[in-house]
Amino acid sequence: MEIGLRIRLPRDRISVPVARHVVRSAIDEIGVTAECADDIEVALSEACTNVLMHAGPGAIYDVRLDLDDERCVLRIIDLGRGFDLAALPDTRPLPEEERGRGLPLMSSLVDRVRFESKPEIGTVVHLEKRLVYDHARRLRQG
């Protein structure tokens, strides 16, 4: 089975739960475990929130979901100012800091995180995760 979805969203706070809901619904329908779906959902939320906070100009962004039997691939695409990944600090935030946790969190939840960023063109965040299925649930659905 293969599922491909593209969602174009306004760059505002209401778009994050919309993106989460659409992606979570697709993932739930194919019968992955709750833990696997939760990881994908939280990583997606972090990537979308980074667009809202850091992308710069641009009224919209896209979320693209590709599911096959083995993996989930998400691409979060903005048309903002881009950034230099090498220039970001390579340290984790202190416990009392509220910001700076998104990239380490995404990396801990999915198998692969990759960025393509070009100044004044935008950024694509690639998130990939191997799917883990709840086989008992899939039997009940089938």
Secondary structure as GFF3:
##gff-version 3
##sequence-region A 1 142
A	DSSP	beta_strand	3	10	.	.	.	ID=ss1
A	DSSP	alpha_helix	15	29	.	.	.	ID=ss2
A	DSSP	alpha_helix	34	54	.	.	.	ID=ss3
A	DSSP	beta_strand	60	67	.	.	.	ID=ss4
A	DSSP	beta_strand	71	78	.	.	.	ID=ss5
A	DSSP	three_ten_helix	85	87	.	.	.	ID=ss6
A	DSSP	alpha_helix	102	109	.	.	.	ID=ss7
A	DSSP	beta_strand	112	118	.	.	.	ID=ss8
A	DSSP	beta_strand	122	130	.	.	.	ID=ss9
A	DSSP	alpha_helix	135	141	.	.	.	ID=ss10
###
